[in-house]
Amino acid sequence: MPTREKIIYEALSLFSVKGYDAVTIRQIASAVGIKESSIYNHFKNKQDILNKIIDETLKRYYEVLENIKLPQSEDDNVSELYDNITDDAFLDMCTKIFLFYLKDDYISKLRRLLTIEQYGNKEIGETFRHVFIDRILETQRQVLQKFIDSGRFIQGDAYTMALHFYSPVFLLLYKYDNCPESEEQAITALKKHANQYNAIYRRNSIEREETNL
């Protein structure tokens, strides 16, 4: 692993256990196995390391979305794209994204770090809300609004619908964090939630045809 990447990884590992403020550049250098001064050949300061950790984590997230071919919220025909996805395929997508958030070494540690520090560090608190709450809810709101406009979902407030979907998922992440033996139970709970959500909000094809008459 290149030194720069190792610095990012070791810093994240330390931050996720001890907290951001409690970790020093010297401790990061020691974990990497380099001199403290060598850190500054790659990063300006500790905040710069944290920023790069977030960038790397989001990069990994978007790679997961690309790999599972999840339709993007910016697509005008996103509702039609979802219509071509079977229920089983949709549940498989949800499962892969959930497992990424639960098990990926970077994002799981980042979530723990931001959870620890969000109340003591205003900037980190804002990052936590952006990465794990606001950004996800806004993306889901955009998709759900297109579902509503196309008649795929019943009429309602798209942001509230996003809250109804994501809140239980967010809770499941914390419920099953650090519980690898309960992974199957977590996936079962996730799929039941997704099925129940669709049963409440999604119109079937006959209802959609009647709505469009």
N, C-alpha and C positions, 0 to 999 in steps of 0.2 A: 504494500500500500504506500503510495507517495506520501511524503512528509506532510504536505498541506492537508490531504484527506485524513491522515492519522490525527493531526491536531484537531480537526473538526470532530472526528469520532470520539476521541478521548475527552475533549472538552464537554461534549454532549453527555457522555457517560457520567462525568463528574457532576455536571450541572443537575442532572436528573436525580442524583442521590443527595447531594449536599446543598443544592440551591445555587443560583447564579452568583449572588453576592458573596457567598462563603468560599467560593473557589478563586484561587489566585492564578496569575499567569505562571508563576513558578511551579505550582502543582500540576498545571496542564503540561508544562515542559517536562516535568519529571515523569508523568504518565507516558508521554511520547518517547522519552529517552533522549532528549536533546537539551541544549543549554537554554536558559530563559531568554537570552538575547536573540536566539535563533527564531523564536516565535515571531518577532517583529520583521523578519525577512518575508513573512507570508501575510501577516495581519497587522493592522494599525494598533489595535487594542482589543480588550475582551469583548466590547460591544460589537466590534467588527466580526469577531468569531461567531457571536450569537447570530448576527445578521446572515452570515454565510450558512450557518446551520439551518436557519429557516428557509433560505433559498434552496439548499440541497434537499430538504424535506419536501418542499412543494414540487420540486423537479421530479422527485420519485413518485409523488402523488399523481402528477399529470401523465407520467409514463404508465402508471397502472391503468388510468382511464383510457389511454390510447391502446394499450394492449388488450383490454376487454371490449374495445370498440363501443364505448358508451356514447350515445348521441349527445352532442354539445348543446348547451342551453341557447347559444347564439344562433343556432340553425333555425331558419324560419319554418322549416318543415319538421321540426323536432317531434311534434305530435304524431305525424305520419310515420316517422322512423320508429317510434315506440310501438305503433300499431303492428309493425312487422316483426316485433319481438314476442316470442311466446312467453307465457307466464313462467315456465321453468327457466327460460333463458334470462328473464328479468330477475328472478330470485337468485340465479347464479351470479349475475352482475352485482346485486346487493351484497351477496355473501363475500365475493372477492374484495369489494371495497371495504366492507366491515372488517374482514380479516387483515387487510392492509393496515387499517387504523389500530387494530388490536395487537398485531404481532410484528409489524415492520420495526426493525431496530431503531430507526431514526425517528419516525413519527410517534411511536409509543413513548420513547424517552423524552421527546420534545413536549408531548402532552403532559407528562409527569412534571417536567421542569416548569412549564407555564402554569400548571395547576398550583405548584408549590409557591411560586413567586408572584402570582397575579395580584395579591393583596398588598404586598410590600413594595412593589415596583410598578409605578404607573405605566411606564412604557411597555413593560412585559405584560401587564394586565390588558392593555390595548391590543397587543399582539395576540394574546390568547383569544380574546373575543373575535378578532378579525379572522384568525386561522381556523378556529374550531367552532365558531358560532355564526358570526355575521356573514362571512363569505359563503359558507355552505347554505345558510338559509336563503340568501339572495339568489344563489344559483338555482335552488329548488323552487323558489317563488317564480322565477322566470319561466322555468319549464312547466310548472303547474298552471301558470296563467295561460300559456299556450294550449295546455290540455283543456282548460275551461273554455277558452275562445273557440276551440275546434269542436266542442261538444263531447270530447273524450271523458271529461270529468263533469260532475254536477256543478251548478253555479255556486259560487262562494268566494270568500276572500282567500286569494292564493297564498298570502303570507301566513295566515292562520293554518291553512292546510299544510304548509311547509313545517310549521311548528308541530303540528300533530304527527307528522311523519318522523321528523328528526329527533324530537325530544326523547322518545323511548329508545331510539338507537343510541343517542348520546349516553343515556342512563345505562344501557347494556354494556357499553364500552367500559364504564367504570365498575360495573357489577362483576365483569369477568376479567378485568385487568389482573395480570399476574396469576391467572388460574388456568394454565394450559390443560389441566385434566378435565376442565369443564367446557372445552371448545365446542364439542358436539351439542351440548345443552344450549350454549350461546347461539349457535347457528339455528337450532330448532326454534328458539324464542324469536330470533330475527325474522325467520320465514313466516311464523304465525302472525307476527305484527304486520309484515308486508301484505300478506293475504287478507287480513282483517281490514287494513287500510284501503285496499283496492275494493273490497266488498262494500265499504261505506261510500267512497267517493267516485268510483269509476262507473260510467254508464256502459251497459252492454251494447252490442251492435244494433239490436232492434230498437232500443231506446234512442240511440243516436240517430237512426234513420227517421224515427217519428219526430224527433226534435228538429231535424233539418227540413221536414215537410213544410 
